[in-house]
Amino acid sequence: MVYLTRRETFNAAHRLYVQAWTEEENFAMFGKCANKNWHGHNYQLFVTVKGEPDVHTGFIIDAKKLSEVIKKEIVDRFDHQNLNEDTPYFKTIQPSTENFCKVIWNILEPLITDGVLHCIKLQETENIYAEYFGEQERKHP
């Protein structure tokens, strides 16, 4: 099995908070991420596809086509957006990095027809990233 990873970048803003909580409770839980004026990140997205290379091309998936799909479906959709207000994905869930990984997986997974989507890694800051490997993780307690 071979793993190919493509990296793309985009910027987006969000706010982590629970509407039913006071500002103090939100700040105690989320710190500066609960700022009522939002805050932004320069996200780095790593999409990993696994499979066996094609006998003729040597590719699992054409990296250029993978990049085009990621740009069209993720970068164009989320770049310079307020995740809480400008997208429908975070109306009922926190726009955390963890949840964002799952949203990206659900958008991309049906579109990956060469190879198999293996991992979404979303780096929020130089020190924080989350990875999601799809529903197969739930099979292992």
N, C-alpha and C positions, 0 to 999 in steps of 0.2 A: 504494500500500500504506500502511495506517495501522497504528500500533502503540499498543496500550493496555496500560498497566502498572498492576497492583494491588499494593499493599504490605500485608503483614501482619507481625505481630511475635509472637515466642514466646521462651521461655527454655529452655535445655537445658545439660546438663553432659557433659563427655567427658574422655578422657585419650588422648593420643597416645603410643604406646610400641610397641615390638616385644618380644614375650614372650621371644624367644630371646636378647635382649641384656641386658647388665648394666644396673643403674640408672645407672651412670656413662655408658655408651654412649647410653642413652636420653636422659639429660639433655644430653649433648653434641649430640645431633641435635635434640631437641624443646624443650630448655630447660624453662621452668616448665610447659609444656603436658604434660610427662611426670609431673607431680605425682601420686604414688600415691593421693592423696586427692581427685583429680579437680579440675576447675575448670569454671566455667560462662560462658555468653555470653547476652547479650540480642540475639538474632538479629533482623535485619530481612530479610524475604523479599520480593523483587520478582518478580512473575510477569508476563511480557510476552506478549501474544497479538497476532498480526498478521492482517490481512485487509482486505477492503473493507467499509465500513459498509453495513448493510442499507438498502434504499431507503426503507422505511417507518419503522423505528425510529432509524436513524442510528447504530446500534451494530454493532461487530464481534462483540461478546459482551456480554451483560448483566453489567455490573461487579458488581452485587449477587449474581448467581448464581455468578460467578467467585469472589467472596469466600467464599460459602457452601461451595464445593467445596474451596478452599484451607484454610478453617478445619476442615472435617470430615476431610479426608484428610491434612493436614500439621500444622496447629496442634494439633488434638486428639490426634494420634498422637505428637508429639514434645515438646509443651510440658511443662516440668518433668520431663523424663525424663533418665536417664543413657543417653546414646546407645550406649555400649559394652555396658551390661548390661541395659537395659530394652527394647531394640529388637532385632529379628533382622537388621537391615540392616548392622550393622557387626561381625558375628561374624568375618568373614574379610577385611575391609578397614578401613583406618584411618578414623576418623570425622573426617577433615579437612574443611575447608570445601569443597574441590574435590570430594571424593567425595560429600559431602552434597548438593551441587548435582545431581549425577547421580542420586542416589537420589530426590530430589524430582521431577526431570524424569520418571523412569520411573514414578512413582506418578501424576503429573498428566497426562502426555501422552495416555494413552488416554481420559481423561475430558473433554478439551477438544474439544467437538464443533462449536462455533461459532468460526470463525477457526482459526488454527494456532498451537500453542505455539511461540514464537520464542526465548524466553530465560528462564532461571532465574538470578537474581542473588541471592546470599546474602551479606549483610554480617554479618561476625562481630564486628568491632570498628569503631570510628570510622575506623581506618586500613586495614582488611583486608576485602576481599570477593572472591568468585569468581563468574564467570559461566559458564554452560553453554548451548550452543546446539544440543544434540542431536548425533546421529551424523553429520549432514551436514558437520560440521567435519572429519571424518576423510577426506573426499573431497579436501581441499586439503592437499597435502604441506607 
